[in-house]
Amino acid sequence: MILHGFFARFKAGVYIGDFIYGANDGIVTTFAVVAGAAGALLSPGIVIVLGLASLGADAFSMGASNFLAIRSEKELEKKKKLQSNEEISFSDVVAPLQHGVVTFTAFMVAGVAPLFPYLLEMPSSQQFFVSGALAAGTFFVVGGIRTFITGGNFVKAGLEVLLVGGVAAGVAYTIGWGVKTMFGVII
């Protein structure tokens, strides 16, 4: 019953914001670690440790924060319903947890893509390039997927998310390179 309702709500677009927000932030956050580490010329082992730590902690934080935010909204709605003697529904209780789970899951699934070249122990000369290509492809697909629910142009939506992610990756790489250059960081 709960899963059936969840999938019906997913198809209806109830969780589209959670999916896009979680997936996009997962890719940005993880690739920012990869790009910053590449800019600073850090070892692949450091990229794996920082990437996985960031992926897990940030996914949990995003999911839990979304849960708390939506639960707060639901509590406010519940308070208003009680004051006006309206009935409180089952979704007032269950929905915040489902939103948090969607955000967490989308973050983890999409966010792991930039780490694959490091986890699979590819030649280090190719890792950053392949990671960037996987991040770019994942950004594009996540952006395009939203059109299955919202309508619109798949390519345009994909390019929009790719642009945002690309700028974020450029910022991370530049900061990593700048810190290494300005402060002479050697690892």
N, C-alpha and C positions, 0 to 999 in steps of 0.2 A: 504494500500500500504506500509506504513512505517513498520507496524507490520509484514506483510508478508515477507518483505525484512529482517527484524530483525531475524525472526525465520529461514529463509533460511540461513542466515549468521551464526546463532547459530549452526544449524545442520552441517554446513560446517566446524565448528571448529574455526571460527574467534574469538569467545569469550572464548575459553577453558582456556587460560591463565588468563583472568579476573576472571573466575569462580573458578579455582583452587587457585589462589592467594588470592582472597577475602574470600573464604570458609575456607581455611587453616588458614589464619591469624585471621579470626573471632573466630575459635575454640581455637587457641593458646592464643589469647588475653584474651578471656573470661575465659578459664580454668586457665590461669596464675593468674588472679584475684582470682578465687576460690581456687587454690592451695596455693597461697601466703597467703591468709586469713586463710586457714585451717592450714598451717604451723605455723602461728602466733596465732592460736586458737581464731580468731575473731568470733563474733556472726553471726548467719545466716542473721540477718537484715542488718549488714554491708556488707556481701557478696552480697546481693540483690542490695543495693544502689550502691556499687562500680561496680558490674557486669553490671547492666543496664546502668549506666553512661558511663562506658567504652565501652560497646557494641554500644550505640548510637553515641557517639562522634567519636570513631574509625571507625565505618562503614561509617559515613559521610566523615571523613577525607580521608579514603582509596578511596572511590568513587570519591570524588572531586579531589583528587590528581591524580588519574588515568585519569580522564577527562582532567585535565590541562596538564598532560604529553602527552597524545595522541593528544590533540588539538595543543600543541606546535609542535609535529612531523608533524601534518597535515599542520600547517601554513608554516613550512619549505618546505614541499612538494609542497604546493600551490605556494610559492614564486619561487621555481625552475620551476614549470610548467609555471607560468606567464613569467618568463625570457626566456623560450624556446617556448613560444606561444602555449602550450598545453591546452586542454580543462579541466576545473575544474568540477568535478562530484559532485552530490548530497551527496555522502558518505563522501566527504571531509568535509562537514559541519555537518552532522548528526552523524557520527560514534563515535566521541569522547564522546558525551553524552550517547550513548548506552553502550559503554565500561564502563563508570562510573557507570551507573545504574546496570549493571551486577555485577560489583565488590561490590557495596553497598548491593545489594540484597543477593548475596552469603554470604557476611560477616554476615548480620543480621540473615539469615535463619540458617546457620550452627553454628554461634556463640551463639545462644540462647540455644543450646542443653545442655551445662554444667550448665546452670542456672535452668533448669526445676525442679530438686529436691528441690531447695530453693524456687522457685515460687509456687510449689505445697504443700509446708509446710510438707514435709516428716519428720519423726523423725530425729532430728539433728544427731543422731549416725549413720545414714545411708546416709545422704546427700552427703558427700564428696565421699564415695565409689560409689554411683549411678552416681554422676556427672562425676567421672573419667571413669566409664564404658560407659556413654553416649558420653563423649568426645572421648574415644578410638574408639567406634563404628562409630562415625561420621567421625573421621580422616580416618578410614579404607574405609568407603563408598565413601568419597570424592576422595580419591586416586584411588579407583577402578573405579569410574564413568568416569574418564578421558579416560579409555581404550575403552569406547564406541565410542569415536571419534578418538583417536590416535592408537587404536589397542593395542596389548600387553596382558600381563597376569594380570587379575583383582586382584588376590591375591597378587602378587608381588608389583603391584602399590599401593594397599591398605596398605600393610605392610610398604612400603617406607614412605608414608605420616604419618602413625601411629608412626614410629620410630622418625621422626623429631618432631612431636607433643609431643611424650612421653618425649623426652629429654628436650624440652622447659618447659613442666609441671614440670619435676623434678628440673630444675633450679629454677623455681618460688617457688616451695614448700620449697626448701633448703634455698632460700633467706628469705622467710617469717619466717621459723624456726630459721635461723641464727640471724636475726634482733631481734626477740623476746628473744632468748637466750643471745645474746651479750649485748643488751641494756636493757633487762628486761622490755620490753614493756608489759604493762598490760592494757587491755581494757575490 
